[in-house]
Amino acid sequence: MMKLWEYDSRKIHAVHMPQQMSDLEKIGNEGWELVLIKDDIDDNGTATAIFKKEKKYATEE
């Protein structure tokens, strides 16, 4: 069976490290794996993070 992935992007705190780690832990507890944090910190101190997780229903090939 081939693994299929779904992806999501979310805004996370990028400046305040304890809050950033808390954000990442919450998202990780939902089953998401961090792929990338973009270097796009906005005026609110947030950046875009890209996550992936395995789709629950993968098709066979």
trRosetta pair geometry for C-beta under 8 A, 3 or more apart (Angstrom, degrees):
i j d omega theta_ij theta_ji phi_ij phi_ji
1 58 5.6 104 167 99 108 121
1 59 8.0 -179 -152 106 85 23
1 60 5.3 -67 -109 -99 73 78
2 58 6.1 -153 83 170 61 122
2 59 7.1 -9 54 77 103 64
2 60 7.1 135 12 -134 83 32
2 61 5.1 27 -15 9 129 115
3 54 5.7 -68 -161 -128 104 109
3 58 6.0 -74 -129 -110 30 156
4 54 7.1 99 73 -160 50 66
4 55 4.4 -22 93 26 99 127
4 58 4.5 166 13 -118 100 91
4 59 7.1 51 -31 19 139 76
5 52 4.8 -3 -175 -171 124 118
5 53 7.0 147 -151 75 76 24
5 54 6.2 -58 -101 -104 63 43
5 55 6.5 -157 -107 -21 9 86
6 52 6.9 156 79 -151 40 66
6 53 6.1 -19 58 63 88 75
6 54 7.9 57 15 152 79 9
6 55 5.2 103 -27 -78 99 85
7 35 7.6 -32 -131 6 103 150
7 50 6.6 -9 -170 -172 108 93
7 51 6.9 154 -156 83 59 50
7 52 5.1 -29 -98 -96 72 80
8 32 6.4 -69 47 -119 122 136
8 50 7.6 159 83 -154 42 50
8 51 5.0 -17 62 63 89 100
8 52 7.7 166 19 -85 70 34
9 48 5.4 1 -177 -172 113 104
9 49 6.9 160 -154 79 62 42
9 50 5.3 -26 -99 -98 82 66
9 51 7.4 168 -89 18 31 76
10 23 8.0 -171 121 172 124 113
10 27 6.4 -166 48 -103 156 141
10 48 7.4 149 77 -151 27 58
10 49 5.6 -24 65 60 78 93
10 51 6.8 8 10 0 106 120
11 46 4.4 34 178 160 104 135
11 47 7.2 155 -148 75 64 24
11 48 6.2 -42 -94 -94 60 55
11 49 7.6 132 -123 14 12 83
12 20 5.9 82 149 -136 109 72
12 23 4.2 151 -143 124 99 149
12 24 6.6 50 -147 -59 152 74
12 27 7.7 -73 -85 -16 123 142
12 37 7.3 -73 55 -124 125 109
12 46 6.3 157 75 -153 25 86
12 47 6.3 -29 62 62 78 74
12 49 4.8 19 4 -9 124 130
13 16 5.2 -42 164 53 133 90
13 19 4.0 7 57 110 164 112
13 20 4.6 -122 87 -71 89 68
13 23 5.6 163 20 -17 88 141
13 45 6.1 10 -151 123 74 101
13 46 5.9 -58 -97 -101 36 73
14 20 6.3 84 -103 -97 24 125
14 37 7.2 148 -114 178 104 125
14 41 4.7 -135 86 -106 148 104
14 45 5.9 -160 52 168 79 63
14 46 5.8 123 -3 -148 98 22
14 47 3.7 79 -69 -7 140 109
15 20 7.8 164 45 -47 28 119
15 41 6.9 96 -54 -151 93 135
15 45 3.8 -69 10 -155 125 113
16 19 4.3 39 98 24 112 116
16 20 6.4 165 85 -21 56 87
16 45 6.7 52 -8 152 88 143
17 20 5.3 -55 -141 35 33 115
17 21 6.3 31 162 -18 67 103
18 21 5.9 -54 -148 36 31 109
18 22 6.4 33 152 -20 64 107
19 22 5.5 -53 -148 36 35 115
19 23 6.3 40 152 -22 66 102
20 23 5.7 -52 -150 34 31 113
20 24 6.4 27 154 -15 65 107
21 24 5.7 -54 -145 39 32 110
21 25 6.2 35 155 -22 65 106
22 25 5.8 -54 -146 35 29 112
22 26 6.5 30 156 -19 63 105
23 26 6.0 -58 -154 34 28 110
23 27 6.5 20 155 -12 65 109
24 27 5.9 -59 -147 41 32 107
24 28 6.0 34 154 -21 67 110
24 34 6.3 -11 -145 -60 110 135
24 49 7.5 -139 -96 -158 88 170
25 28 5.6 -55 -143 39 30 114
25 29 6.3 34 155 -23 64 105
26 29 5.8 -55 -152 32 29 113
26 30 7.1 28 148 -19 60 102
27 30 5.7 -54 -161 29 38 113
27 32 4.9 -52 159 61 90 128
27 34 7.7 88 98 -68 126 86
27 49 7.7 148 58 99 173 138
27 51 6.2 -130 160 -81 128 158
28 31 7.8 123 -180 -14 36 7
28 32 6.2 -100 -96 69 35 72
28 33 7.3 61 -121 -97 81 41
28 34 7.3 -41 -77 -26 99 93
30 53 8.0 -104 115 -52 80 156
31 53 4.8 69 130 -135 94 148
32 51 3.8 17 178 170 120 139
32 52 7.0 130 -155 61 74 20
32 53 5.0 -86 -101 -44 50 114
33 51 6.2 143 67 -160 38 79
33 52 5.5 -32 61 66 94 73
33 53 6.2 138 5 -82 84 65
34 37 7.2 -7 -171 -46 118 87
34 49 6.3 -50 -133 -179 96 117
34 50 7.7 97 -161 79 56 53
34 51 5.8 -46 -97 -102 40 80
35 50 4.6 -58 65 104 108 97
35 51 6.2 166 2 -111 91 22
35 52 5.3 63 -48 -6 125 103
36 49 7.1 174 92 -155 50 54
36 50 4.4 14 53 43 93 114
37 47 5.6 59 -180 114 95 133
37 48 7.5 154 -158 88 53 47
37 49 4.9 -22 -104 -104 74 83
37 50 7.7 -156 -75 18 30 72
38 47 5.8 -169 71 176 72 99
38 48 4.4 6 35 67 124 96
38 49 7.3 -147 10 -80 76 32
38 50 7.2 80 -34 -20 95 100
39 47 7.2 -27 -119 -141 18 131
40 47 5.6 128 63 -142 66 79
40 48 5.5 8 57 14 125 102
41 45 6.5 -11 -169 -143 105 35
41 46 7.0 156 -143 76 62 24
41 47 4.9 -41 -83 -73 64 96
42 45 7.4 -62 72 4 64 18
42 46 5.7 -11 40 58 103 76
42 47 7.5 172 0 -81 75 45
54 58 7.4 -44 179 -51 96 121
55 58 5.6 128 77 -70 103 74
